Amino acid sequence: MTDQITTTTTLASLAEKAVASGDWWKEEVLDKPSPLVLPTRVLVILGNADIHTVEQLKAAGPTKLRELPHLGKLGFQQIIDCLRALDKQNGGGI
């Protein structure tokens, strides 16, 4: 079985997948948050824009994401970091 993210992966489930894969209890892992885990605040902003899946997030593109109300530079960077981590996890893309 592969760890690749499928086309129906919800953004909220990324945190569960990140915790389930690996030694999450180890000290070095607990001290370093996973880039696959978006903060609740960012998830709410995306949800208000009807962005609930990884594919919807990718399709939104940077222009739409930057225009979302209450999504600042940090939130935008967290989204970029999450997408890059997903890309890296999937071997450079689907």
N, C-alpha and C positions, 0 to 999 in steps of 0.2 A: 504494500500500500504506500502511496506517495503522500507527501505533506503539501503538495501544491494546492493553492487556493482555487476553488472552482468558481464558475460563473455566478453562483448564487450565494456567495459568502456575504453575510451581513457584516457591517462594520462593528456592531456590538459583539459579534461572536469572535472577532479577532483576538480579543483579550483572553477568552477562554482557550483558544487554540494556542496562544503564546504560552500560557501557564501550563497547559497540559503537555506541551512538548519540551521536555528537558528537566533538569534538576533545579526547579524553581525555589527549593528550600535552602539552597546553598547561599552562604553569606554574600559572595560576589555577585550573585544573580539578584538577590533581594535588594541590594543597594543600587543596582542599575536597572531602571525601568526599561521595559521592552519598547522599541519604537513601533511595534505592532499594536500597542495599546494606546488608543486615542483618549484624551481626557473626556470626562462626561460633558463638560462645557462644549467641547468641539462636536461631540456626537449630537448634542441637542441642537446646535446651530445647523449642522448638516441635516438632521431630521426635520427641522422646520423648513428646510429647502427641498424636502422630499428626496434626499440623498441617503439611501439606506444600505446600499451594497457597494462592494469594491468597484464593480463595473460602472455604477452610476457616478461614483466619485471620480474615476478615471475619465469618464465621458464629460463630466462637468467642465474640466479644463481649468487652467489657472485664471483666466479672465472672469469666469462666473464665480469661482471660489473667492477671489479677491473682492468681489462685489457683495458678498454675503454680509448682512448686517451683523455687527458684533464680532466678526472674525478678524482679529488683528494679525500682526506679523508673526507672533509666536504661534498662534493657532494654525496659520497657513504653513509655517515651517514644520509643525508637528505632522500635518497631513503629508507634506512632501517627504519627510523622514519615514513615515509609515509606508507610503507607496514605494519608496526606494528599498526599504527592508523587505517588502513583499516581492519586489522584482528580484532582489538578491536571493531570497528564499526559493523562488521558483526558477532559479538558474538563469537569470537575466531576462526573463519575460516569458510570456505564453506564446 
